[in-house]
Amino acid sequence: MHTVFWAPRFAVVYFLAALAAVVLFSAIGANMAIVAPLILALIGMGVAVLIRSRTVRS
């Protein structure tokens, strides 16, 4: 586990989920105000994972 950079992979999953939400809600023509909190939460979690992986080294 020490040789695998797992944190960026988790962050990419969050960022791709946010992108998928934008694409999905744009495709169905929904109001983006509905999905905005979800997108912001996913992006925030991705950034938090990246920051945590930079500050915590074991």
Secondary structure per residue as TSV (DSSP state, phi and psi in degrees):
chain	resnum	aa	ss	phi	psi
A	1	M	-	360.0	-22.2
A	2	H	-	-73.9	-24.9
A	3	T	S	-89.7	-13.3
A	4	V	S	-97.1	129.8
A	5	F	-	-84.6	84.4
A	6	W	H	-78.4	-30.3
A	7	A	H	-63.0	-46.2
A	8	P	H	-61.9	-30.2
A	9	R	H	-67.9	-41.5
A	10	F	H	-64.7	-40.0
A	11	A	H	-64.0	-39.6
A	12	V	H	-63.2	-37.2
A	13	V	H	-61.5	-43.8
A	14	Y	H	-64.2	-43.2
A	15	F	H	-66.2	-39.2
A	16	L	H	-67.8	-35.2
A	17	A	H	-65.1	-39.2
A	18	A	H	-65.3	-42.6
A	19	L	H	-63.9	-41.4
A	20	A	H	-63.6	-37.7
A	21	A	H	-64.8	-41.6
A	22	V	H	-62.6	-46.9
A	23	V	H	-64.0	-44.7
A	24	L	H	-63.4	-48.7
A	25	F	H	-70.6	-29.1
A	26	S	H	-70.7	-37.7
A	27	A	H	-66.9	-36.6
A	28	I	T	-88.8	-3.0
A	29	G	T	74.0	28.6
A	30	A	-	-81.0	163.4
A	31	N	-	-71.6	126.3
A	32	M	H	-70.3	-15.9
A	33	A	H	-65.8	-23.7
A	34	I	H	-72.6	-41.9
A	35	V	H	-93.9	-10.1
A	36	A	H	-56.8	-44.2
A	37	P	H	-61.8	-37.0
A	38	L	H	-65.3	-44.2
A	39	I	H	-63.3	-45.0
A	40	L	H	-63.6	-38.8
A	41	A	H	-65.3	-43.2
A	42	L	H	-64.7	-43.7
A	43	I	H	-64.8	-40.7
A	44	G	H	-62.2	-40.7
A	45	M	H	-67.3	-37.5
A	46	G	H	-63.2	-43.8
A	47	V	H	-65.3	-40.4
A	48	A	H	-62.6	-39.9
A	49	V	H	-63.3	-42.9
A	50	L	H	-65.5	-41.9
A	51	I	H	-65.7	-42.9
A	52	R	H	-64.2	-38.2
A	53	S	H	-69.3	-26.3
A	54	R	H	-76.8	-34.4
A	55	T	H	-91.4	-23.9
A	56	V	-	-110.9	116.8
A	57	R	-	-123.4	127.6
A	58	S	-	-115.7	360.0
